[in-house]
């Protein structure tokens, strides 16, 4: 997440030369692409951490450090 990102609430994921922007809540791809397997893993991770993602977004918008979120087990 970036401090100056506009709404809607979202996060960015990078894999190699690919980048994707994913909406919080719906987990819809807003922009970009990832290979299918990588996108599936990102979606699985995001589905496990909705409240942490929202807290990170709120903190970033308040110009606070968003914090970290545990990876997939």
N, C-alpha and C positions, 0 to 999 in steps of 0.2 A: 504494500500500500504506500502511496505517496501522499505527502502532506497537502499538496495543492490540487489533488484530483477532484474533478467535479462530480456531482451526483449523476446517476444513481450510485448507491453504495456498491463497491466492487473490489476485486483484488486482481493482481496480475500474476501469471505463472509463466516461467521461462523453461524451455527445454531445447538445448542445442541452439540452433538458429531460429527457433520458433518462439513466439510469444502470444499469449491469449489474455484477454480481459474477461472476467467472469462476474456476473451480477450476484450479489449476496441474496439469499432467500431462494430465488428461482434456480440459481446455478446456470443460467442461460449464458451462452457465449455472446458477449457484446461486440468484441472485435478480435481479429487474429485467428490463428489456428495452432493446434498441436497435433502430433500424430495420434491416432485413435487410442492406442494403449496409454500414452502419457495423459491424454485428456481424461480417460477413464479413471486413472489413479488420482488425478487432481480432483475430479468430481467426488470420488469416494472419500478422499481426505476432507474436502469441504463439507460434505454431508455429515461427517463425524464431528465437525467443529463449528456449527452455525453461531452459537453464542460467543465463542472466542473471536470469530471473524468480525461479528458486529461490534464487539468491544474494541477490537483493534481499529476498526474504521472510525468509531466515535473518538477514540484517543487521537488518531492521526488528524482528524478534522479539528480537534482542540489543540493541535500543535504539540502533542505529547508523543512520547515514544510508544509505538503501537504494541510492542512486546513481541514475544515469540509464541508459536503454537506448535505443539508436539507433532512430529511426522507420523505417517502410518506405521503401525507396529510391524 
